[in-house]
Amino acid sequence: MASTKQKVFKAGNSLVVVIPAVFRNVLGIKDGDEVKVEVDMEKQSVSYKFTSSRQLTLLRRRSQKGRKK
């Protein structure tokens, strides 16, 4: 699992965390995509799950790369 440390900043009345370009590119995330946000109060963590179907295609391609013909 890849990770990075990001700062939180204010945008209007909201707080924002930037998704680094390398993660956006790998996951195929585009402006306007929907994201499911899960908060685990016990672990003090927030998880983001992108519902874009592009992710499924990316994972499928990756798994086929390692196969021998």
N, CA, C and O atoms as a Tinker XYZ file with bonds, in Angstrom:
   276  protein
     1  N      0.851000   -1.172000    0.000000    73     2
     2  CA     0.000000    0.000000    0.000000    64     1     3
     3  C      0.898000    1.237000    0.000000    63     2     4     5
     4  O      1.833000    1.337000    0.795000    81     3
     5  N      0.611000    2.154000   -0.877000    73     3     6
     6  CA     1.360000    3.418000   -0.950000    64     5     7
     7  C      0.723000    4.432000   -0.010000    63     6     8     9
     8  O     -0.487000    4.414000    0.215000    81     7
     9  N      1.552000    5.316000    0.534000    73     7    10
    10  CA     1.013000    6.367000    1.389000    64     9    11
    11  C      1.884000    7.609000    1.262000    63    10    12    13
    12  O      3.027000    7.550000    0.810000    81    11
    13  N      1.320000    8.710000    1.667000    73    11    14
    14  CA     2.018000    9.985000    1.665000    64    13    15
    15  C      1.421000   10.856000    2.762000    63    14    16    17
    16  O      0.291000   10.627000    3.194000    81    15
    17  N      2.155000   11.826000    3.201000    73    15    18
    18  CA     1.653000   12.761000    4.209000    64    17    19
    19  C      1.229000   14.033000    3.486000    63    18    20    21
    20  O      2.017000   14.617000    2.742000    81    19
    21  N     -0.014000   14.466000    3.700000    73    19    22
    22  CA    -0.552000   15.666000    3.064000    64    21    23
    23  C     -1.022000   16.634000    4.135000    63    22    24    25
    24  O     -1.422000   16.220000    5.224000    81    23
    25  N     -0.975000   17.916000    3.828000    73    23    26
    26  CA    -1.503000   18.939000    4.737000    64    25    27
    27  C     -2.974000   19.173000    4.435000    63    26    28    29
    28  O     -3.432000   18.987000    3.308000    81    27
    29  N     -3.696000   19.578000    5.452000    73    27    30
    30  CA    -5.100000   19.958000    5.329000    64    29    31
    31  C     -5.138000   21.474000    5.221000    63    30    32    33
    32  O     -4.481000   22.171000    5.993000    81    31
    33  N     -5.909000   21.987000    4.261000    73    31    34
    34  CA    -6.036000   23.442000    4.158000    64    33    35
    35  C     -7.478000   23.833000    3.950000    63    34    36    37
    36  O     -8.319000   23.008000    3.593000    81    35
    37  N     -7.757000   25.109000    4.179000    73    35    38
    38  CA    -9.124000   25.613000    4.110000    64    37    39
    39  C     -9.434000   26.108000    2.706000    63    38    40    41
    40  O     -8.625000   26.790000    2.077000    81    39
    41  N    -10.633000   25.747000    2.222000    73    39    42
    42  CA   -11.141000   26.229000    0.936000    64    41    43
    43  C    -12.591000   26.644000    1.173000    63    42    44    45
    44  O    -13.482000   25.795000    1.225000    81    43
    45  N    -12.821000   27.913000    1.313000    73    43    46
    46  CA   -14.161000   28.393000    1.657000    64    45    47
    47  C    -14.481000   27.989000    3.085000    63    46    48    49
    48  O    -13.710000   28.278000    4.000000    81    47
    49  N    -15.617000   27.318000    3.284000    73    47    50
    50  CA   -16.002000   26.840000    4.613000    64    49    51
    51  C    -15.621000   25.384000    4.838000    63    50    52    53
    52  O    -16.008000   24.801000    5.851000    81    51
    53  N    -14.877000   24.788000    3.924000    73    51    54
    54  CA   -14.510000   23.378000    4.017000    64    53    55
    55  C    -13.018000   23.208000    4.234000    63    54    56    57
    56  O    -12.236000   24.137000    4.030000    81    55
    57  N    -12.632000   22.005000    4.651000    73    55    58
    58  CA   -11.231000   21.636000    4.731000    64    57    59
    59  C    -10.942000   20.664000    3.589000    63    58    60    61
    60  O    -11.787000   19.841000    3.240000    81    59
    61  N     -9.759000   20.762000    3.017000    73    59    62
    62  CA    -9.421000   20.004000    1.813000    64    61    63
    63  C     -8.107000   19.255000    2.013000    63    62    64    65
    64  O     -7.171000   19.775000    2.620000    81    63
    65  N     -8.048000   18.029000    1.499000    73    63    66
    66  CA    -6.810000   17.265000    1.425000    64    65    67
    67  C     -6.582000   16.979000   -0.050000    63    66    68    69
    68  O     -7.476000   16.475000   -0.730000    81    67
    69  N     -5.409000   17.291000   -0.544000    73    67    70
    70  CA    -5.102000   17.100000   -1.965000    64    69    71
    71  C     -4.676000   15.660000   -2.216000    63    70    72    73
    72  O     -3.891000   15.095000   -1.454000    81    71
    73  N     -5.201000   15.068000   -3.294000    73    71    74
    74  CA    -4.763000   13.743000   -3.735000    64    73    75
    75  C     -3.606000   13.965000   -4.696000    63    74    76    77
    76  O     -3.785000   14.607000   -5.731000    81    75
    77  N     -2.417000   13.448000   -4.375000    73    75    78
    78  CA    -1.262000   13.662000   -5.251000    64    77    79
    79  C     -1.500000   13.142000   -6.675000    63    78    80    81
    80  O     -2.208000   12.154000   -6.873000    81    79
    81  N     -0.910000   13.811000   -7.648000    73    79    82
    82  CA    -1.099000   13.468000   -9.059000    64    81    83
    83  C     -0.757000   12.009000   -9.351000    63    82    84    85
    84  O     -1.448000   11.359000  -10.136000    81    83
    85  N      0.294000   11.492000   -8.733000    73    83    86
    86  CA     0.678000   10.101000   -9.003000    64    85    87
    87  C     -0.442000    9.140000   -8.601000    63    86    88    89
    88  O     -0.678000    8.156000   -9.302000    81    87
    89  N     -1.133000    9.398000   -7.496000    73    87    90
    90  CA    -2.251000    8.551000   -7.086000    64    89    91
    91  C     -3.431000    8.728000   -8.034000    63    90    92    93
    92  O     -4.068000    7.749000   -8.421000    81    91
    93  N     -3.725000    9.971000   -8.411000    73    91    94
    94  CA    -4.834000   10.232000   -9.353000    64    93    95
    95  C     -4.603000    9.497000  -10.663000    63    94    96    97
    96  O     -5.520000    8.883000  -11.209000    81    95
    97  N     -3.383000    9.561000  -11.162000    73    95    98
    98  CA    -3.078000    8.919000  -12.446000    64    97    99
    99  C     -3.177000    7.405000  -12.370000    63    98   100   101
   100  O     -3.735000    6.777000  -13.269000    81    99
   101  N     -2.647000    6.814000  -11.317000    73    99   102
   102  CA    -2.685000    5.350000  -11.171000    64   101   103
   103  C     -4.113000    4.850000  -11.034000    63   102   104   105
   104  O     -4.473000    3.830000  -11.621000    81   103
   105  N     -4.930000    5.561000  -10.262000    73   103   106
   106  CA    -6.311000    5.140000  -10.029000    64   105   107
   107  C     -7.273000    5.613000  -11.109000    63   106   108   109
   108  O     -8.414000    5.154000  -11.159000    81   107
   109  N     -6.834000    6.526000  -11.975000    73   107   110
   110  CA    -7.713000    7.042000  -13.023000    64   109   111
   111  C     -8.786000    7.968000  -12.487000    63   110   112   113
   112  O     -9.869000    8.058000  -13.064000    81   111
   113  N     -8.503000    8.656000  -11.393000    73   111   114
   114  CA    -9.484000    9.559000  -10.781000    64   113   115
   115  C     -9.578000   10.841000  -11.605000    63   114   116   117
   116  O     -8.564000   11.437000  -11.968000    81   115
   117  N    -10.804000   11.249000  -11.890000    73   115   118
   118  CA   -11.058000   12.470000  -12.663000    64   117   119
   119  C    -11.901000   13.447000  -11.853000    63   118   120   121
   120  O    -12.603000   13.049000  -10.923000    81   119
   121  N    -11.828000   14.710000  -12.206000    73   119   122
   122  CA   -12.649000   15.741000  -11.584000    64   121   123
   123  C    -14.116000   15.348000  -11.718000    63   122   124   125
   124  O    -14.567000   15.021000  -12.816000    81   123
   125  N    -14.854000   15.376000  -10.636000    73   123   126
   126  CA   -16.278000   15.042000  -10.656000    64   125   127
   127  C    -16.584000   13.602000  -10.291000    63   126   128   129
   128  O    -17.752000   13.260000  -10.102000    81   127
   129  N    -15.560000   12.734000  -10.184000    73   127   130
   130  CA   -15.785000   11.347000   -9.768000    64   129   131
   131  C    -16.350000   11.322000   -8.361000    63   130   132   133
   132  O    -16.072000   12.209000   -7.554000    81   131
   133  N    -17.147000   10.297000   -8.068000    73   131   134
   134  CA   -17.704000   10.142000   -6.723000    64   133   135
   135  C    -16.732000    9.364000   -5.856000    63   134   136   137
   136  O    -15.982000    8.516000   -6.339000    81   135
   137  N    -16.759000    9.668000   -4.565000    73   135   138
   138  CA   -15.887000    8.993000   -3.605000    64   137   139
   139  C    -16.693000    8.669000   -2.346000    63   138   140   141
   140  O    -17.481000    9.488000   -1.874000    81   139
   141  N    -16.484000    7.467000   -1.811000    73   139   142
   142  CA   -17.115000    7.078000   -0.559000    64   141   143
   143  C    -16.111000    7.353000    0.553000    63   142   144   145
   144  O    -14.967000    6.903000    0.483000    81   143
   145  N    -16.528000    8.082000    1.566000    73   143   146
   146  CA   -15.652000    8.446000    2.674000    64   145   147
   147  C    -16.082000    7.657000    3.907000    63   146   148   149
   148  O    -17.241000    7.707000    4.319000    81   147
   149  N    -15.127000    6.926000    4.490000    73   147   150
   150  CA   -15.399000    6.150000    5.701000    64   149   151
   151  C    -14.511000    6.660000    6.828000    63   150   152   153
   152  O    -13.307000    6.845000    6.646000    81   151
   153  N    -15.110000    6.885000    7.990000    73   151   154
   154  CA   -14.378000    7.374000    9.154000    64   153   155
   155  C    -14.369000    6.280000   10.215000    63   154   156   157
   156  O    -15.420000    5.741000   10.563000    81   155
   157  N    -13.191000    5.953000   10.725000    73   155   158
   158  CA   -13.038000    4.991000   11.813000    64   157   159
   159  C    -12.562000    5.771000   13.032000    63   158   160   161
   160  O    -11.377000    6.075000   13.165000    81   159
   161  N    -13.490000    6.089000   13.909000    73   159   162
   162  CA   -13.178000    6.915000   15.082000    64   161   163
   163  C    -12.195000    6.206000   16.013000    63   162   164   165
   164  O    -11.349000    6.855000   16.628000    81   163
   165  N    -12.300000    4.879000   16.121000    73   163   166
   166  CA   -11.408000    4.120000   16.989000    64   165   167
   167  C     -9.949000    4.229000   16.532000    63   166   168   169
   168  O     -9.047000    4.414000   17.350000    81   167
   169  N     -9.728000    4.112000   15.218000    73   167   170
   170  CA    -8.375000    4.186000   14.666000    64   169   171
   171  C     -7.974000    5.611000   14.297000    63   170   172   173
   172  O     -6.835000    5.862000   13.904000    81   171
   173  N     -8.913000    6.533000   14.427000    73   171   174
   174  CA    -8.710000    7.924000   14.024000    64   173   175
   175  C     -8.213000    7.993000   12.583000    63   174   176   177
   176  O     -7.208000    8.639000   12.285000    81   175
   177  N     -8.943000    7.308000   11.690000    73   175   178
   178  CA    -8.542000    7.285000   10.279000    64   177   179
   179  C     -9.729000    7.572000    9.376000    63   178   180   181
   180  O    -10.885000    7.355000    9.738000    81   179
   181  N     -9.408000    8.061000    8.198000    73   179   182
   182  CA   -10.402000    8.329000    7.163000    64   181   183
   183  C     -9.961000    7.570000    5.921000    63   182   184   185
   184  O     -8.801000    7.656000    5.516000    81   183
   185  N    -10.885000    6.824000    5.312000    73   183   186
   186  CA   -10.591000    6.085000    4.085000    64   185   187
   187  C    -11.454000    6.621000    2.959000    63   186   188   189
   188  O    -12.614000    6.978000    3.165000    81   187
   189  N    -10.879000    6.675000    1.768000    73   187   190
   190  CA   -11.601000    7.139000    0.592000    64   189   191
   191  C    -11.649000    5.996000   -0.409000    63   190   192   193
   192  O    -10.621000    5.400000   -0.729000    81   191
   193  N    -12.851000    5.688000   -0.906000    73   191   194
   194  CA   -13.010000    4.637000   -1.906000    64   193   195
   195  C    -13.673000    5.261000   -3.125000    63   194   196   197
   196  O    -14.806000    5.738000   -3.058000    81   195
   197  N    -12.952000    5.250000   -4.234000    73   195   198
   198  CA   -13.459000    5.847000   -5.459000    64   197   199
   199  C    -14.286000    4.814000   -6.194000    63   198   200   201
   200  O    -13.840000    3.688000   -6.411000    81   199
   201  N    -15.497000    5.202000   -6.579000    73   199   202
   202  CA   -16.449000    4.261000   -7.172000    64   201   203
   203  C    -16.341000    4.194000   -8.685000    63   202   204   205
   204  O    -17.159000    3.545000   -9.337000    81   203
   205  N    -15.353000    4.850000   -9.242000    73   203   206
   206  CA   -15.177000    4.882000  -10.688000    64   205   207
   207  C    -14.905000    3.484000  -11.235000    63   206   208   209
   208  O    -14.126000    2.731000  -10.651000    81   207
   209  N    -15.537000    3.136000  -12.343000    73   207   210
   210  CA   -15.309000    1.821000  -12.960000    64   209   211
   211  C    -13.922000    1.751000  -13.587000    63   210   212   213
   212  O    -13.446000    0.657000  -13.888000    81   211
   213  N    -13.261000    2.890000  -13.793000    73   211   214
   214  CA   -11.910000    2.886000  -14.356000    64   213   215
   215  C    -10.952000    2.094000  -13.481000    63   214   216   217
   216  O    -10.010000    1.490000  -13.995000    81   215
   217  N    -11.169000    2.083000  -12.181000    73   215   218
   218  CA   -10.290000    1.336000  -11.280000    64   217   219
   219  C    -10.343000   -0.150000  -11.579000    63   218   220   221
   220  O     -9.308000   -0.816000  -11.578000    81   219
   221  N    -11.520000   -0.678000  -11.834000    73   219   222
   222  CA   -11.656000   -2.104000  -12.114000    64   221   223
   223  C    -10.887000   -2.475000  -13.376000    63   222   224   225
   224  O    -10.227000   -3.514000  -13.415000    81   223
   225  N    -10.965000   -1.651000  -14.390000    73   223   226
   226  CA   -10.232000   -1.896000  -15.626000    64   225   227
   227  C     -8.736000   -1.869000  -15.364000    63   226   228   229
   228  O     -8.008000   -2.724000  -15.868000    81   227
   229  N     -8.275000   -0.922000  -14.602000    73   227   230
   230  CA    -6.854000   -0.805000  -14.294000    64   229   231
   231  C     -6.363000   -2.057000  -13.575000    63   230   232   233
   232  O     -5.311000   -2.592000  -13.924000    81   231
   233  N     -7.097000   -2.526000  -12.590000    73   231   234
   234  CA    -6.694000   -3.709000  -11.850000    64   233   235
   235  C     -6.703000   -4.945000  -12.742000    63   234   236   237
   236  O     -5.819000   -5.793000  -12.622000    81   235
   237  N     -7.667000   -5.060000  -13.617000    73   235   238
   238  CA    -7.754000   -6.209000  -14.512000    64   237   239
   239  C     -6.545000   -6.231000  -15.439000    63   238   240   241
   240  O     -5.943000   -7.286000  -15.638000    81   239
   241  N     -6.182000   -5.090000  -16.006000    73   239   242
   242  CA    -5.019000   -5.016000  -16.895000    64   241   243
   243  C     -3.748000   -5.407000  -16.162000    63   242   244   245
   244  O     -2.904000   -6.124000  -16.700000    81   243
   245  N     -3.620000   -4.940000  -14.952000    73   243   246
   246  CA    -2.427000   -5.220000  -14.167000    64   245   247
   247  C     -2.280000   -6.720000  -13.923000    63   246   248   249
   248  O     -1.177000   -7.256000  -14.026000    81   247
   249  N     -3.378000   -7.399000  -13.601000    73   247   250
   250  CA    -3.296000   -8.825000  -13.293000    64   249   251
   251  C     -2.973000   -9.629000  -14.547000    63   250   252   253
   252  O     -2.360000  -10.691000  -14.439000    81   251
   253  N     -3.360000   -9.168000  -15.721000    73   251   254
   254  CA    -3.072000   -9.883000  -16.960000    64   253   255
   255  C     -1.616000   -9.715000  -17.372000    63   254   256   257
   256  O     -1.079000  -10.573000  -18.072000    81   255
   257  N     -0.967000   -8.637000  -16.958000    73   255   258
   258  CA     0.426000   -8.393000  -17.293000    64   257   259
   259  C      1.341000   -9.504000  -16.784000    63   258   260   261
   260  O      2.279000   -9.909000  -17.472000    81   259
   261  N      1.063000   -9.991000  -15.576000    73   259   262
   262  CA     1.920000  -10.975000  -14.941000    64   261   263
   263  C      1.722000  -12.396000  -15.452000    63   262   264   265
   264  O      2.512000  -13.280000  -15.119000    81   263
   265  N      0.686000  -12.637000  -16.254000    73   263   266
   266  CA     0.395000  -13.987000  -16.741000    64   265   267
   267  C      1.327000  -14.374000  -17.879000    63   266   268   269
   268  O      1.692000  -13.552000  -18.720000    81   267
   269  N      1.701000  -15.650000  -17.882000    73   267   270
   270  CA     2.502000  -16.174000  -18.978000    64   269   271
   271  C      1.594000  -16.675000  -20.080000    63   270   272   273
   272  O      0.537000  -17.247000  -19.815000    81   271
   273  N      2.013000  -16.455000  -21.323000    73   271   274
   274  CA     1.175000  -16.881000  -22.470000    64   273   275
   275  C      1.554000  -18.256000  -22.923000    63   274   276
   276  O      0.964000  -18.779000  -23.869000    81   275
